[in-house]
Amino acid sequence: ANPLSCARLFRGSRQLALASALLAVHMAPMFMGDLMQVHALEAWRLDPQTIGLFLSAVAASSMVANGLGGALIAWMGLRAFTAAATLSHGAFWAGVAWGPRGAAVGLALGLLGGARSIGVTSTITAEGTMAGMPQGMIAASRANLVAFLKVVCPVAYGQLLVLGRKVGVRELPFVCNAVLMGLAIVLGLVVFDDAAPPAAEAAASARTGGGDSPAGPEGSATLGARSPADGVAGAENAVAAGGYPAPQAAARASLGAGARL
């Protein structure tokens, strides 16, 4: 697969492009490589066992976030929840940039961060369907976006680390992550303004799996969806019942597929 073929996500429609950009910003920190471990060893002087406990706590918080995501979306609404979860993730990186004590505080404040992308993948599926893209193409393009980030992000973060050491700010990659989450909040408010899936449908997506996977980047990058026939059948039923026009019905039906990032 050609990672650059993910560019079709940015050509479908304005809303699809914005949602894809939001997903890319959300996922970028997942592909830092071992930067955090190296920083904890060199700058914080932590032993490997303590670092392992910290990373395990990060993975556990992601599991908790995804477990709570469905109920919180139903209560807060998708737009507000995505903003809150993204802010939470930004607080985590701000804490890491502050130091070891800040990282502990950031871990607590960042509890919801692992669920920040729950509604984004459903929105990409919906918007792509309305733009006339088959679900298989949407899933493949999303997978190629992940592959592109896997190649580009480690290099970019490595350069940030080198630059940070030159200017005396070793925490620059983590500061960059906090800034990226600020950008993601703005993008999310635009993406979920009027094209977001209803909260109930996004909550269903959360129950089937969304956000960061506790298995790490490789687990999080596993993309899957039900057969496109499920979405088509749902669209046909909606039209037969006098509901949405075919493209919108297909898009809304696709939200039930629970596409997983």
Protein Blocks (a to p, Z undefined) as FASTA:
>chain_A
ZZklmmmmmmmpmmlmmmmmmmmmmmmmmmnojmlmmmmmmmnopafklmmmmmmmmmmm
mmmmmmmmmmmmmmnopklmmmmmmmmmmmmmmmmmnomklmmmmmmmmmmmmmmmmmmm
mmmmmmmmmnopafklmmmmmmmmmmmmmmmmmmmmmmmmmmmmmnopaklmmmmmmmmm
mmmmmmmmmmmmmmcccfklmmmmmmnogajdfkbjklmmpccdddfklmmmmmmmmmmn
opacfklmmmmmmmmnopaZZ
